[in-house]
Amino acid sequence: MKYDIILAGVGGQGILSIAFVIDNAALEEGLNFKQAEVHGMSQRGGAVQSHLRLSVGQIYSDLIPLGQADMILSVEPLETLRYFEYLKPDGAVISSSTPYQNISDYPVLEEIYREIRKVPVHVLIDSEKIAREAGSVRAQNMVMLGAASLFLPVKEESLKKYIQVLFERRGPQIVQVNLKAFDLGREAARARGL
């Protein structure tokens, strides 16, 4: 088994927190992983992406070749489109529909959504609305992780364990908000027939 994921978003959206949870869940289950990151500008709003590779065997490269990603997991819809060339023909796109409009010429959202919907296996959900329902708009990354969890080769319980580990120093209320965001994201993806 080999599973390659492109994580995408902008600075401040918690892309590396998603990677932490998946990485540790994979290790817990005896998988190997490699991760390569590109951080955006040092301020909020710069592009951030991470190549995350999971495998039962040895992984020789940190980087995912073009056309080989099993999943694009993105917390921002325009960032989703940036990495389409990495996706396998039968790969999945899990994307927030909530834009981070920090540029004056941000494309028309419906055109972005139309491109995402062309991918045969896609989940496009309003992460901001769902995170707000969970208790904090800052939990959008955990909403998206929950939606992606239906596809990931690691158990839901392992992912939740490392959500707790990630947020435990911030207190039990923050842990619960993020676990609820994960559950609501998972439900939203399942509601789309996945």
DORORO-941170 format. One record per atom (N, C-alpha, C, CB): x, y, z. Coordinates in steps of 0.1 Angstrom, whole numbers, plus 2048, in hexadecimal, padded with zeros to 3 digits. Glycine has a CB too. Example, Ala and Ser with C-alpha at 12.3 -4.5 7.8 and 13.67 -1.06 7.14 Angstrom:
8847C784E 87B7D384E 8847DF84E 8717D385A 8807EA847 8897F5847 88180084F 88D7FA839 
end
This chain:
8087F4800 800800800 80980C800 7F680080C 8058167F7 80C8237F7 80082D7F5 8168237EB 8018387FC 7F78427FB 7FD8507FC 7EC841806 7FC8587F1 8028657F0 7F88707F1 80A8667E3 7FB87A7F9 7F18857FC 7F88937FA 7EB88480A 7F289C7F2 7F68A97F2 7ED8B17FB 7F58AF7E3 7F38B8805 7EB8C080F 7EE8CE80A 7F08BE81E 7E38D6809 7E48E4803 7DB8EE80B 7E08E47F5 7E08FA80B 7D8905812 7E1911812 7D4901820 7DE91A81B 7E592681D 7EA92782B 7DD933818 7F493082D 7F993183B 7EF934845 80493C83B 7EF92E850 7E593085B 7D992785B 7E093E85A 7D891E851 7CD915850 7CF907856 7C9913841 7DB90585B 7DE8F9863 7E18EC85A 7D28F586B 7E78EF84F 7EB8E3846 7F58DA84D 7F18E9839 7FE8E0854 8088D885B 8028D0867 8148E085F 7F88D586C 7F18CE877 7EA8C2871 7E68D787E 7E48C3865 7DE8B785E 7E98AD85C 7D88BB851 7F58B1857 8008A8855 8048A1862 80C8B084F 8058A886D 8098A387A 80089787D 8098AD885 7F389987C 7E988F880 7EA883877 7DB89587F 7EB88586A 7EC879861 7F9872863 7EB87E852 804879864 811873866 81286A872 81C87E867 80D86F87D 80D86888A 80485C88A 80B871895 7F885E883 7EF853882 7F584887A 7E185887C 7FC84B86F 802841866 80D83A86E 80984885A 815841876 82083B87E 81A831888 828845885 80F83588E 80882D898 804820892 7FC83489E 800820885 7FB81487E 80680D877 7F0818875 812810879 81E809873 82180D865 81B7FB873 81C818860 81F81C852 82C825853 81382484C 832826848 83D82F846 83783C840 84882983C 83E847842 83A85483C 84685D839 83085B844 84486582F 84D87082C 84587C829 85786C820 84B88782D 84389482B 84D89E826 83C898838 8498A681C 8508B2817 8478BE818 8568AF809 84C8C981D 8438D481F 8488E0817 8418D882D 83F8E8812 8438F680D 83A8FF815 8408F77FD 84190781D 839911825 83891E81C 841915832 82D92581F 82A931818 83293D81E 81B934817 82D94881B 834954820 832953830 82D96181B 83B95A837 83B959845 82E95F84B 84796084B 826965844 81996A849 80E962844 817979844 80296484A 7F695D846 7F4960837 7EA96184F 7EF956830 7EB958822 7F4953818 7E9966820 80194F81C 80A94A812 80693B80F 81994B817 809937803 8069297FF 80E91F808 8099267F0 80791480C 80E90A814 80A8FD80E 80A90A823 8138F480B 8108E7806 81A8DD80C 8118E67F7 8158D080D 81D8C6813 81A8B980A 81A8C3822 8258B2807 8248A5801 82589B80C 8308A37F6 81B89280E 81B889818 81987B812 80F88C822 823872815 82386580E 82385A819 830863806 819851818 817846822 81983981A 809847828 82082F821 82282381A 825818825 82E824811 82280B821 826800829 8357FD827 81E7F4827 83A80181B 8487FE818 85180B819 8497F980A 85D80A815 866816815 86282080B 874811812 86382D80F 860838806 86D83F803 85684280D 8708407F6 87D8457F2 87E8547F0 88183E7E5 87285A7ED 8728697EA 8688707F3 87086B7DB 86B87C7F7 8618847FE 85688A7F5 86888F806 85A88B7E8 8518927DF 8498887D7 85989B7D5 83C88C7D4 8338847CD 8348887BE 8248877D1 83687F7B5 8388827A7 82A8877A1 83C87679F 82B88F797 81F894790 81688878C 82389C783 80988978E 80087F78A 800873793 80387A77C 80587479F 8068687A7 7FF86A7B5 8148647AA 7FA8757B8 7F38787C5 7E68707C6 7F18877C8 7E48697D0 7D78637D3 7CC86D7D8 7D98577DD 7D18787DE 7C88817E3 7CE88F7E3 7C487D7F1 7C58997E0 7C98A77E4 7BF8AB7EF 7C78B17D7 7C58AF7FA 7BD8B3806 7C08C2808 7C08AA813 7B68CA805 7B88D8806 7AE8E080E 7B88DE7F7 7B38EA815 7AB8F281E 7A78FF817 7B28F582B 7AA90080A 7A790C802 7A59087F4 7B3917803 79A90C7EE 7969077E0 7A090B7D5 78990C7DD 7A59177D5 7AE91B7CA 7BB9137CC 7B192A7CB 7C09117D8 7CC9097DA 7CA8FB7D5 7D09097E9 7BE8F67D6 7BB8E87D0 7BF8E77C2 7AC8E57D2 7BB8F17BA 7BE8F17AC 7CC8F17A8 7B78FD7A5 7D48F87B1 7E38F97AE 7E98EB7AD 7EA9007B9 7E48E17B3 7EA8D47B4 7E48C97AC 7EB8CF7C2 7DA8CC7A3 7D38C279B 7DD8BA793 7C98C9791 7E88BF78E 7F18B7786 7F88AC78E 7FC8C1780 7F78AC79B 7FC8A17A3 7F38967A4 8008A77B1 7E68987A2 7DB88E7A5 7DB88379B 7CE8957A6 7DA8767A0 7D886B798 7CA86C791 7D985D7A0 7C8865786 7BB86677F 7AF861788 7BB85E773 7B2858791 7A885379A 7AA8587A9 7A884379A 7B18637AA 7B48697B7 7A88717BC 7C08727B6 7A88747C9 79D87B7D0 7A28897D3 7998747DC 7988937D1 79A8A07D5 7918A37E1 7988AA7C9 7978A77EC 78F8AB7F8 7928BA7FA 7928A2805 7888C37F8 78B8D17F8 7808D9800 78C8D67EA 7858E3807 77C8ED80C 7768F5801 7838F5817 76A8FA803 7649037F9 7669117FE 7559007F7 76C91380A 76E920811 77A92780C 76E91E820 779932804 7859387FF 78D94180A 7829417F3 79A942808 7A294B80F 7A6956805 7AE944816 79D960804 79F96A7F9 7A89757FE 7919707F5 7B59737FC 7BF97C800 7C69837F4 7CA976809 7C09817E8 7C69877DC 7BA98E7D5 7CC97D7D2 7BD9997CE 7B39A27C8 7AC99B7BC 7B99AF7C4 7B39937B5 7AE98C7A9 7AA97E7AC 7B898E79E 7A597B7B7 7A196D7BB 7979687B0 79B96C7C9 79995C7AA 7909587A0 7819567A5 79594A79A 77895579B 76A95379E 7699457A5 761954792 7639457B1 7629397B8 75B92D7B1 75B93B7C5 7509317AA 7499267A4 75191F799 73C92C79D 75A927793 763921789 76D91778F 76B92C781 77291B79B 77B9127A3 7739057A6 7809197AF 7679077AC 75F8FB7B0 75C8F27A4 7519007B6 7598F8798 7578F078C 7638E7789 7538FA780 76F8ED78A 77B8E5787 77C8D9791 7878EE787 77A8DC79E 77B8D27A8 7718C77A6 7798D87B6 7658CB7A2 75A8C17A0 75D8B8794 74D8C879E 7668BC78B 7698B377F 7718A6784 7728BB775 7778A778F 77E89B794 774891798 78889F7A0 775885793 76A87A796 7688787A5 76E86E790 7738787AD 7728767BB 7758837C2 77A86A7C1 76B88A7C7 76E8977CD 76589A7D9 76D8A37C3 7698A17E2 7618A67EE 7648B57EE 76489E7FB 7598BC7ED 75A8CB7EE 7518CF7F9 7578D27E0 7568D4805 74E8D7810 7518E5815 74F8CD81B 7478EB81C 7498F9822 7508F7830 73C900823 75D8F7830 7648F483D 7628FF847 7738F283A 76090B843 75E91684C 751914854 75E924845 74691184C 73990F852 73990385C 72E90D848 73F8F9858 7408EC860 7498EF86D 7468E1858 7548F686B 75D8F9876 755902880 76A8FF872 74E90B87B 746914884 73C90C88C 73F91F87C 736902886 72D8F988D 7348F1898 7268F0883 7408EE895 7488E689F 74D8EF8AB 7548E0898 74D8FC8A8 7519058B3 75C90F8B1 7548FD8BF 76390E8A5 76D9178A2 771916893 77A9148AA 77192288C 77492287E 78391E87C 772930878 78B91F887 79991A885 79A90B884 7A191F892 78F904885 7908F5884 78D8F0876 7868EF88E 78E8F986C 78B8F585E 7948EA85A 78C901855 7A18EA85E 7AA8E085A 7A58D285F 7B88E385F 7A08D186B 79B8C5871 78E8C086A 7998C5880 7868CA865 77A8C685D 77F8BF850 7728D385A 7898C584A 78E8BF83D 7958B2840 7988C9837 79C8B084B 7A28A384E 797899850 7AB8A585B 78C89D857 781894859 77B88F84C 77689A862 779898843 774895835 77E88B82E 7728A182D 78B88E82F 795885828 79687882F 7A288C828 79287783C 79486A843 78D85E83D 79086C851 783861835 77C85682F 78584F824 76F85B828 78F85681F 798851815 7A684C81A 79A85B80A 7AA851825 7B784F82A 7BA84182F 7BA859836 7C683B82D 7C982E831 7CC82C840 7D4828828 7C7835848 7C9833856 7BB83485D 7D283F85C 7BA82E869 7AE82D870 7A983B876 7AF82387B 79C83C876 79684887C 79B84A88B 78784787C 79C83F892 7A08408A0 7AE8458A2 79F8328A7 7B7841899 7C5846899 7C5855896 7CD83E88F 7BE85A88C 7BD868889 7B8870895 7B486A87D 7AE86B89B 7A88728A7 7B28728B3 79B86C8AB 7B98688B4 7C38678BF 7CD8738BE 7CA85A8BF 7D28758B1 7DC87F8AF 7D688D8AE 7E487C8A3 7C988E8AC 7C389C8AD 7C389F8BC 7B489B8A8 7C08968C4 7C18988D3 7CF89C8D7 7BC88C8DB 7D98958D2 7E78978D6 7EB8A68D1 7F188D8CF 7E78A98C5 7EA8B68BF 7E58C28C7 7E58B78B1 7D88C08CC 7D28CC8D2 7D18CB8E2 7C48CD8CD 7D68C08E8 7D48BE8F6 7DA8C98FF 7DA8B18FA 7E58CF8FB 7EB8D9903 7E38E6903 7F98DC8FE 7DA8E78F9 7D18F38F9 7C48F1900 7CE8F68EA 7C28E6906 7B78E490F 7AC8DB909 7B18F1913 7A48D5912 79A8CB90E 78F8D1904 7938C591A 78C8DE906 7828E48FE 7878E48EF 77E8F2903 7938E88ED 7998E98E0 79A8DB8D9 7A78F08E0 79D8D18E1 79E8C38DD 7908BF8D8 7A28B98E8 7858C28E0 7788BE8DC 7738C58D0 76E8C18E8 7768D28CE 7728DA8C2 7788D38B6 7768E88C3 7858D08B7 78C8CA8AB 7878BC8A8 79B8CA8AD 7848B48B2 77E8A78B0 7708A88A9 77E89F8BD 7698B18AE 75B8B38A8 75C8B889A 7538BE8B1 7668C1897 7688C5889 76C8B9880 7738D0889 7748B1885 7788A587E 76C89C87B 78289C886 76489A885 757891883 74E89887A 75188F891 74C8A587A 7428AC871 7488AC863 7408BA876 7558AD861 75A8AC854 75989E84E 7698AF854 75B894856 759886852 74A88484E 75D87C85D 741889856 732887853 72F88F846 72A88D85E 73589B844 7328A2838 73789B82B 7398B0838 74289582C 74788D820 73E88081E 756888823 73B87A829 73286E828 725871822 730867836 71F87D825 712882820 713884811 70E88F827 71E88580B 7208867FD 7218797F6 72C88F7F9 71D86E7FD 71D8617F7 72A85A7F7 7188627E9 73485E7FF 741858800 74284E80B 74C862801 
end
